[in-house]
């Protein structure tokens, strides 16, 4: 469990550390903010496409190998990013060429790094009985969430002499390599007794992954392998247009875009409001602090408020997006670090309630046997918001700040309206 915990932790921490330093790197290179966001949108798109594929493959007993594949993708991506950005910042490459090569290096993570989270979940689920499965998978999910806090906290400390702002990339590549060696040498080979269960995790751009463990066999008997179900159990294919899922998925797409736009803008906003454009290296600290506050608030929602208050899917979705809309206001109007951090934390608390709300609502809308297919669709919806929305948010912000804030607010309010009038009540 310690090894599996580290696999998830390093992946999430590395990516959120990247978020802390990329606005500074873009400013140092002298390129428009929107191109910085677009540079890692490609990786997010690949994650959306490949994560469900690796999730299906994880049930075919190659889980340890696929974990190794995912970590290798992470290490390769971060090592190449460190080299490319260092060369670009030294003036050996043009800014445009640097960002093109950076986007290509990030594609290794989107394509192969997405193999690790579903493989970890399936590995844990396949080696634990029903009595311990929920606890074990919750521990795995917590490592992913914890990484979103650790990454921004460590990023400013990794800006070292000689490495500069590319330090987090180089250090996390080294940490990933250590984890890869440990997984290869110390993790037992696959010997599954149960089929892997649990939803596919989203790309780790925020603490938004909230696996919902599905109990398929009330009598406690071993599960059948899920890859055999569609061919032998007469299960119809679940599609995006399925009327049972439609309203939940619409809410997920719209609310996800509001959150992704906020995450895309926040780093550049802090550089502008705090007057750090002339000293971009100093921006990593404040950006990391605000991202860490948001991650803490998200985890508070997912680990504290939802289970403590027993919030159902509809309630979580409505109140979550309402809080998200409320938190955007002080972010938009704040002129100092404290007010922006408080606003971002409130918004993150809300979106931390919203994502598990719509995810569990969509999951509960289909039968037990259809959970695997629904999980793939939900994963794609979760990740789709991070493909274009951050870049769109930055583009709107660069043209008119109030247009950007108004768009985020409008999207959140639309989800509240959908929740009130269209989502199925929790009692049902």
C-alpha positions as CSV (number, residue, x, y, z in Angstrom):
1,X,0.0,0.0,0.0
2,X,2.9,2.4,0.7
3,X,4.2,1.8,-2.9
4,X,0.8,2.3,-4.4
5,X,0.3,5.4,-2.3
6,X,3.6,6.9,-3.6
7,X,2.6,6.1,-7.3
8,X,-0.5,8.3,-7.0
9,X,1.1,10.9,-4.7
10,X,4.1,11.7,-7.0
11,X,1.9,11.9,-10.1
12,X,-0.6,14.3,-8.6
13,X,2.1,16.4,-6.8
14,X,4.2,16.7,-9.9
15,X,1.4,18.0,-12.0
16,X,0.1,20.6,-9.5
17,X,3.7,21.7,-8.9
18,X,3.9,22.3,-12.7
19,X,0.8,24.5,-12.4
20,X,2.7,26.7,-9.9
21,X,5.6,27.4,-12.1
22,X,4.3,27.5,-15.7
23,X,2.9,31.1,-15.5
24,X,6.4,32.2,-14.4
25,X,8.1,30.2,-17.2
26,X,5.7,31.6,-19.8
27,X,6.4,35.2,-18.7
28,X,10.2,34.5,-18.7
29,X,9.9,33.2,-22.3
30,X,7.9,36.3,-23.3
31,X,4.9,34.4,-24.8
32,X,1.2,35.1,-24.5
33,X,-0.5,33.5,-21.5
34,X,-3.0,31.7,-23.6
35,X,-0.2,29.7,-25.3
36,X,1.0,28.5,-21.9
37,X,-2.4,27.0,-21.3
38,X,-2.7,25.5,-24.7
39,X,0.7,23.8,-24.3
40,X,-0.7,21.3,-21.8
41,X,-4.2,21.1,-23.2
42,X,-2.9,18.5,-25.6
43,X,-1.8,16.3,-22.7
44,X,-5.3,16.7,-21.1
45,X,-6.9,15.6,-24.4
46,X,-4.8,12.5,-24.6
47,X,-5.7,11.7,-21.0
48,X,-9.4,11.9,-21.8
49,X,-8.9,9.5,-24.7
50,X,-6.5,7.1,-23.2
51,X,-7.6,6.8,-19.5
52,X,-10.7,4.7,-20.3
53,X,-8.7,2.5,-22.6
54,X,-6.1,1.8,-19.9
55,X,-8.9,1.2,-17.4
56,X,-10.3,-1.6,-19.5
57,X,-6.8,-3.0,-20.0
58,X,-6.2,-3.0,-16.2
59,X,-8.7,-5.8,-15.7
60,X,-6.7,-8.2,-17.9
61,X,-4.1,-8.9,-15.1
62,X,-1.4,-6.7,-16.4
63,X,-1.8,-4.2,-13.6
64,X,1.8,-4.0,-12.3
65,X,3.1,-3.7,-15.8
66,X,0.6,-0.9,-16.5
67,X,1.6,0.9,-13.3
68,X,5.2,0.8,-14.5
69,X,4.1,2.1,-17.9
70,X,2.2,5.0,-16.3
71,X,5.2,6.0,-14.1
72,X,7.6,5.7,-17.0
73,X,5.3,8.0,-19.0
74,X,5.4,10.5,-16.1
75,X,9.2,10.3,-15.7
76,X,9.8,10.6,-19.5
77,X,7.5,13.6,-19.8
78,X,8.9,15.5,-16.8
79,X,12.5,14.8,-17.7
80,X,12.0,16.0,-21.3
81,X,10.1,19.1,-20.1
82,X,12.9,20.0,-17.8
83,X,15.5,19.7,-20.6
84,X,13.4,21.6,-23.1
85,X,12.4,24.4,-20.8
86,X,16.0,24.8,-19.5
87,X,17.3,25.1,-23.1
88,X,14.5,27.5,-24.0
89,X,15.1,29.8,-21.0
90,X,18.8,29.8,-21.8
91,X,18.0,31.3,-25.3
92,X,19.0,28.3,-27.4
93,X,15.5,27.9,-28.7
94,X,12.8,30.4,-29.7
95,X,9.9,30.8,-27.3
96,X,7.5,29.3,-29.9
97,X,9.7,26.3,-30.5
98,X,10.1,25.8,-26.8
99,X,6.4,25.6,-26.1
100,X,5.8,23.3,-29.1
101,X,8.4,20.9,-27.8
102,X,7.0,21.2,-24.3
103,X,3.6,20.3,-25.5
104,X,5.0,17.2,-27.3
105,X,6.9,16.2,-24.1
106,X,3.7,16.6,-22.1
107,X,2.0,14.2,-24.5
108,X,4.0,11.3,-23.0
109,X,2.2,11.9,-19.7
110,X,-1.3,12.2,-21.2
111,X,-0.8,9.1,-23.4
112,X,1.0,6.8,-21.0
113,X,0.8,8.4,-17.5
114,X,-3.0,7.9,-17.6
115,X,-2.3,4.1,-17.3
116,X,-1.2,4.3,-13.7
117,X,-4.3,5.5,-11.7
118,X,-6.7,2.9,-13.0
119,X,-4.1,0.2,-12.7
120,X,-3.5,1.1,-9.1
121,X,-7.2,1.1,-8.3
122,X,-7.7,-2.3,-10.1
123,X,-4.6,-3.8,-8.4
124,X,-5.9,-2.8,-4.9
125,X,-9.4,-4.0,-5.6
126,X,-8.3,-7.3,-7.1
127,X,-6.2,-8.1,-4.0
128,X,-8.7,-7.2,-1.3
129,X,-11.9,-8.8,-0.2
130,X,-15.2,-6.9,0.0
131,X,-14.8,-6.1,3.7
132,X,-11.5,-4.2,3.1
133,X,-12.0,-2.9,-0.4
134,X,-13.7,0.4,0.3
135,X,-11.1,1.3,2.9
136,X,-8.2,0.4,0.7
137,X,-9.5,2.3,-2.3
138,X,-10.3,5.3,-0.2
139,X,-6.6,5.3,0.9
140,X,-5.5,5.3,-2.7
141,X,-7.8,8.1,-3.6
142,X,-6.6,10.1,-0.6
143,X,-3.0,9.9,-1.9
144,X,-4.1,11.5,-5.2
145,X,-5.9,14.3,-3.3
146,X,-2.9,14.8,-1.0
147,X,-0.6,15.2,-3.9
148,X,-2.6,18.3,-5.1
149,X,-1.7,19.9,-1.7
150,X,1.9,18.7,-1.6
151,X,2.8,19.8,-5.1
152,X,2.1,23.6,-4.8
153,X,3.7,23.6,-1.3
154,X,6.9,22.0,-2.6
155,X,7.2,23.8,-5.9
156,X,8.7,27.1,-4.6
157,X,11.3,25.1,-2.6
158,X,12.4,23.3,-5.7
159,X,13.5,26.4,-7.5
160,X,17.2,25.8,-7.0
161,X,20.4,27.5,-8.3
162,X,21.3,26.0,-11.7
163,X,17.8,24.7,-12.3
164,X,15.7,27.8,-11.6
165,X,12.0,27.4,-12.3
166,X,12.4,24.1,-14.1
167,X,13.6,22.6,-10.8
168,X,10.2,21.0,-10.0
169,X,10.2,19.2,-13.3
170,X,13.7,17.7,-12.8
171,X,13.1,16.8,-9.1
172,X,9.8,15.1,-9.7
173,X,11.3,13.2,-12.7
174,X,13.9,11.8,-10.3
175,X,11.3,11.0,-7.6
176,X,9.2,9.2,-10.3
177,X,12.2,7.2,-11.4
178,X,12.8,6.0,-7.7
179,X,9.1,5.0,-7.5
180,X,9.4,3.1,-10.8
181,X,12.4,1.1,-9.6
182,X,10.6,0.3,-6.3
183,X,7.4,-0.8,-8.1
184,X,9.4,-3.0,-10.5
185,X,11.5,-4.6,-7.7
186,X,9.2,-4.6,-4.6
187,X,5.6,-4.8,-5.7
188,X,4.2,-8.3,-5.8
189,X,3.1,-9.6,-9.2
190,X,-0.6,-9.6,-10.1
191,X,-2.6,-12.4,-8.5
192,X,-6.2,-11.0,-8.6
193,X,-8.9,-12.7,-6.7
194,X,-11.6,-10.2,-7.6
195,X,-12.2,-8.0,-10.6
196,X,-11.1,-4.4,-10.2
197,X,-13.8,-1.9,-9.3
198,X,-13.9,1.9,-8.9
199,X,-14.1,4.8,-11.3
200,X,-11.3,6.0,-13.5
201,X,-9.6,9.1,-12.0
202,X,-9.5,12.4,-13.7
203,X,-6.3,14.1,-14.8
204,X,-4.6,15.5,-11.6
205,X,-5.1,19.2,-12.3
206,X,-7.2,19.5,-9.1
207,X,-8.4,17.3,-6.3
208,X,-11.4,16.4,-8.3
209,X,-11.1,12.6,-8.5
210,X,-13.6,10.9,-6.3
211,X,-13.8,7.2,-7.0
212,X,-17.1,5.6,-6.0
213,X,-16.8,2.0,-5.1
214,X,-19.5,-0.2,-6.6
215,X,-20.6,-3.3,-4.8
216,X,-21.7,-5.7,-7.5
217,X,-22.3,-8.9,-5.5
218,X,-24.4,-8.5,-2.3
219,X,-23.8,-12.1,-1.3
220,X,-20.0,-11.5,-1.1
221,X,-19.1,-13.9,-3.9
222,X,-16.2,-13.0,-6.2
223,X,-17.0,-10.7,-9.1
224,X,-16.7,-11.8,-12.7
225,X,-14.1,-10.1,-14.7
226,X,-15.7,-7.0,-16.2
227,X,-14.3,-7.4,-19.7
228,X,-16.4,-10.6,-20.0
229,X,-19.6,-8.8,-19.2
230,X,-20.5,-7.0,-22.4
231,X,-20.0,-10.2,-24.5
232,X,-21.6,-12.7,-22.1
233,X,-24.0,-10.8,-19.8
234,X,-26.2,-9.2,-22.5
235,X,-25.3,-5.7,-21.3
236,X,-26.2,-2.9,-23.7
237,X,-23.6,-0.3,-24.5
238,X,-24.0,2.9,-22.4
239,X,-23.6,6.0,-24.6
240,X,-23.2,9.7,-24.0
241,X,-26.7,10.2,-25.3
242,X,-28.3,7.8,-22.8
243,X,-31.3,9.6,-21.4
244,X,-30.6,8.4,-17.8
245,X,-27.2,10.1,-17.9
246,X,-27.9,13.1,-20.1
247,X,-28.8,15.7,-17.6
248,X,-26.1,14.7,-15.1
249,X,-23.5,14.8,-17.9
250,X,-24.6,18.2,-19.1
251,X,-24.3,19.6,-15.6
252,X,-20.9,18.0,-15.4
253,X,-19.6,19.5,-18.6
254,X,-20.9,23.0,-17.8
255,X,-19.7,23.1,-14.2
256,X,-16.4,21.5,-15.1
257,X,-15.7,24.3,-17.6
258,X,-16.4,26.9,-15.0
259,X,-13.9,25.3,-12.6
260,X,-11.3,24.6,-15.3
261,X,-11.4,28.3,-16.5
262,X,-10.9,29.5,-13.0
263,X,-7.9,27.1,-12.5
264,X,-6.4,28.3,-15.9
265,X,-6.6,32.0,-15.0
266,X,-5.6,32.0,-11.3
267,X,-1.8,31.9,-11.8
268,X,-1.8,34.8,-14.4
269,X,-4.2,36.8,-12.3
270,X,-1.9,36.6,-9.2
271,X,1.1,37.8,-11.3
272,X,-1.0,40.8,-12.5
273,X,-2.6,41.7,-9.2
274,X,0.6,41.3,-7.1
275,X,2.8,43.1,-9.7
276,X,5.1,40.1,-10.4
277,X,5.3,40.2,-14.2
278,X,8.7,41.9,-13.8
279,X,9.9,39.2,-11.4
280,X,8.3,36.0,-12.6
281,X,10.5,33.7,-10.5
282,X,8.9,35.2,-7.3
283,X,5.4,34.3,-8.5
284,X,5.7,30.5,-7.8
285,X,5.3,31.1,-4.0
286,X,2.0,33.0,-4.1
287,X,0.6,30.8,-6.9
288,X,1.5,27.7,-4.9
289,X,0.0,29.1,-1.7
290,X,-3.4,29.8,-3.5
291,X,-3.4,26.5,-5.2
292,X,-2.7,24.8,-1.9
293,X,-5.5,26.6,-0.2
294,X,-7.9,25.5,-3.0
295,X,-6.7,21.9,-2.7
296,X,-7.2,21.9,1.1
297,X,-10.7,23.3,0.6
298,X,-11.5,20.6,-2.1
299,X,-10.4,17.8,0.2
300,X,-12.4,19.3,3.1
301,X,-15.5,19.0,0.9
302,X,-14.8,15.5,-0.4
303,X,-13.4,14.0,2.8
304,X,-15.4,16.0,5.4
305,X,-18.5,17.8,4.4
306,X,-20.1,15.3,2.0
307,X,-19.7,12.2,4.2
308,X,-20.4,14.2,7.5
309,X,-23.6,15.9,6.2
310,X,-24.6,12.9,4.1
311,X,-25.1,15.0,1.0
312,X,-26.8,13.4,-1.9
313,X,-25.8,13.9,-5.6
314,X,-28.4,16.6,-6.4
315,X,-27.7,18.5,-3.2
316,X,-24.0,18.4,-3.7
317,X,-24.3,19.6,-7.3
318,X,-26.6,22.5,-6.5
319,X,-24.9,23.8,-3.4
320,X,-21.4,23.1,-4.8
321,X,-21.8,25.2,-7.9
322,X,-23.6,27.9,-5.9
323,X,-20.5,28.1,-3.6
324,X,-18.3,28.1,-6.7
325,X,-20.1,31.1,-8.1
326,X,-19.9,32.8,-4.7
327,X,-16.1,32.2,-4.5
328,X,-15.4,33.6,-7.9
329,X,-16.6,37.1,-6.8
330,X,-13.7,37.8,-4.3
331,X,-11.2,36.3,-6.8
332,X,-12.4,38.7,-9.5
333,X,-12.4,41.7,-7.2
334,X,-9.5,40.9,-4.9
335,X,-6.4,43.1,-5.0
336,X,-4.3,41.3,-2.4
337,X,-3.1,37.7,-1.8
338,X,-5.4,37.1,1.2
339,X,-8.7,38.0,-0.5
340,X,-7.8,36.1,-3.7
341,X,-6.8,33.0,-1.7
342,X,-10.0,33.1,0.4
343,X,-12.1,33.5,-2.7
344,X,-10.3,30.7,-4.5
345,X,-10.7,28.4,-1.4
346,X,-14.5,29.1,-1.3
347,X,-14.8,28.3,-5.0
348,X,-12.7,25.2,-4.6
349,X,-14.8,24.1,-1.7
350,X,-17.9,24.4,-3.9
351,X,-16.4,22.7,-6.9
352,X,-15.1,20.0,-4.5
353,X,-18.8,19.3,-3.6
354,X,-20.0,19.6,-7.2
355,X,-17.8,17.0,-8.9
356,X,-18.6,14.1,-6.5
357,X,-22.2,15.2,-6.8
358,X,-22.6,14.9,-10.5
359,X,-20.3,11.9,-10.6
360,X,-22.3,9.8,-8.1
361,X,-25.5,11.0,-9.7
362,X,-24.5,9.7,-13.1
363,X,-23.2,6.5,-11.5
364,X,-26.5,5.9,-9.6
365,X,-28.5,6.5,-12.8
366,X,-27.3,3.2,-14.4
367,X,-27.4,-0.4,-13.2
368,X,-24.6,-2.1,-11.3
369,X,-23.6,-4.1,-14.4
370,X,-23.1,-0.8,-16.4
371,X,-20.8,0.9,-13.9
372,X,-17.6,0.2,-15.9
373,X,-19.0,1.8,-19.0
374,X,-20.5,4.7,-17.0
375,X,-17.1,5.3,-15.3
376,X,-15.4,5.7,-18.7
377,X,-17.9,8.2,-19.8
378,X,-17.7,10.2,-16.5
379,X,-13.9,10.2,-16.8
380,X,-14.1,11.6,-20.3
381,X,-16.5,14.3,-19.1
382,X,-14.3,15.2,-16.1
383,X,-11.2,15.5,-18.3
384,X,-12.9,17.2,-21.3
385,X,-13.2,20.4,-19.3
386,X,-9.4,20.6,-19.0
387,X,-8.8,20.3,-22.8
388,X,-9.9,23.8,-23.9
389,X,-11.5,25.6,-21.0
390,X,-8.3,26.8,-19.3
391,X,-7.0,28.2,-22.5
392,X,-10.4,29.8,-23.3
393,X,-10.5,31.3,-19.8
394,X,-7.0,32.8,-20.2
395,X,-7.9,34.1,-23.7
396,X,-11.0,35.8,-22.3
397,X,-9.0,37.2,-19.4
398,X,-6.4,38.7,-21.7
399,X,-9.1,40.5,-23.7
400,X,-11.5,41.5,-20.9
401,X,-11.2,40.4,-17.3
402,X,-14.9,40.9,-16.6
403,X,-15.9,38.9,-19.6
404,X,-13.9,36.0,-18.2
405,X,-15.4,36.3,-14.7
406,X,-18.9,36.8,-16.1
407,X,-18.5,33.6,-18.2
408,X,-17.4,31.6,-15.2
409,X,-20.3,32.9,-13.1
410,X,-22.8,32.3,-15.8
411,X,-21.7,28.6,-16.3
412,X,-21.9,28.0,-12.5
413,X,-25.4,29.6,-12.3
414,X,-26.6,27.5,-15.2
415,X,-25.7,24.3,-13.3
416,X,-27.6,25.6,-10.3
417,X,-30.7,26.1,-12.5
418,X,-30.3,22.7,-14.1
419,X,-29.9,21.1,-10.6
420,X,-33.0,22.8,-9.2
421,X,-35.3,22.0,-12.2
422,X,-33.9,19.0,-14.0
423,X,-31.8,16.7,-11.8
424,X,-33.5,13.8,-10.1
425,X,-34.1,14.3,-6.4
426,X,-31.8,12.5,-3.9
427,X,-34.7,10.6,-2.4
428,X,-35.5,9.0,-5.7
